[in-house]
Amino acid sequence: MRISFQISLVVLIGLGAIYAGVSNIYSPSTVFFDFYKVDISGFNDDVQFAIETQIRLLSGMWVAAGLVVIYSAIKFESNTNVLRLVFLGLSIGALGELLTANLLGSNIQPVLFKAAIQINICIGMEVWRSYIVNRSNLVPQNA
């Protein structure tokens, strides 16, 4: 069960965050149009530059979070606080995206679906991690 958790953690959280970050670094305007149906090429150059700069800044944080998760997966039992912070950050980010969609008056159903999946994955991974750690503490260690 330990190896299954590590593989799931790396694939679902680590590689997922790295993929999101790299795709946003590579082409932020394409991601904006594909996911939100917003074409930022119509804005003047200064506004377009500001938007793409902020997206790339956030993308760097996604890549960093993914790398931290991959590194922490090896000894996840001793990296509880790090993993909890990453799970919390991803969940708060999903809630922020949902709040933004609501405040801008767009259709929140697809954003709500995405946020619910992202938050449930984070909660599920934390519950699974906690179960494994608690179970291994109950099993007597052979000396």
N, C-alpha and C positions, 0 to 999 in steps of 0.2 A: 504494500500500500504506500510505502514511503516513496519508492521510485515513481509510482503513478502520480503522486502529488507533485513531485519535482518536475516531471515532464509536463503535466498540466499547467503548473505555475510558469514554466519557461515559455510554453507555447501560447497560452491564453493571455497572460499578463505581459511577460517580458517581450516576446516577439511581436505581440499585438501593439504594444506601445512603441516599439522601435519602428514597425511598419507605418504606423500613423505619423510618427515624427519625420521619418525619411520622406514619405510622400508629400508632406506639407513643406519640408525644406526644398524639395526638388521643384515643385510647382504649386505654390499656394493659391494662385488664381484659378487653376484647374480644379483643385479640391473644393474651393469655394463655390464654383459653378456646379460641379457634379453633385455635391451633397446639399447645398442650400439654394441652388438655382439663382445665385447672385453673380452677375457679371460685373467685376470691378474694373474692367478695361474701359468702361464708360466714364470713370472718374478722371480728374486731371492727374498729371504725373505725380504731384506731391502727395495727394491722398492715396493713390495706388501704391506708392513707395512706402508710405506709413503703414498701410494695412499689411502689405507683404512683409515688412520688417517685423511687425508684431507677431504675425503668424509664424515666421521663422524663429523668433525668440521662444515662443511657446513650444515649437517643434523640438528645439534643443532640449527643453525640459522633458518632453515625452521620451526622447532618445535616452536621456540620462536615467529616467525612471526605469525604462526597459533594461538598460545595462545593469543597474543596481539590483533589479529583481533576478536577472540571470546569475549575477555574482552571488547573491544571497541564497539562491536555491540550493546550492551545494550543502550548506549547513543552516537550513532554514530554522531549526530549533533554536539556535543561538542568535538569530536575526529577527526575532519576533517584532521588536519595535520598528525596525526598518521596513519590514513588510507591511505592518499596520499603517505606517505613514504613507506608503505608496498606495495601498488600498483606499485609505481615506482621501488622498489627493485625487485619485481617479474618480472616486464617487462624488466628491465635491465638484470636480470639473464637469461631470455629467449633469449634476443639479444646476450648475451655472449655465450650461448650454440650454437646458430646459427653461430656466428662468429668462434667459435672453430671448429665446424663441417666443415665449409668452409675452414679454414686454414689447416686442416688436410687432406683435399681432399676427405672426405667421401661423401656419398649421402646426400645432404642437404634437399631433399624433405620431408622426415618424420619429420626432425627437424624444417623445415620451417612451416609445418602444425601445429606442437605442439606449436611453438613460436607464430604463428598468433592467435591460439585459446587462449593461455594464455594472450597475450597482449590485445586482444579484450575483454576478460572477465574483465580484470582490468579496461580498458577504460569504458566499459559498466557499471560496478559497480560504478565508479566515476560519470558518467553522471547521473545515477539513483539516487545516493546519493545527488548530487547537486540539482536535480529536486525536490526531497522531501524536502530538507532544504529550498530552495527558495520558494516553494509552501507554506510551513508552516509559513514562514515569511510574506507572502502576506495575509494570512487569519487573520482577526482581532481576537484577544484573548478576551474572555469574562472575565470581571473583577469581 
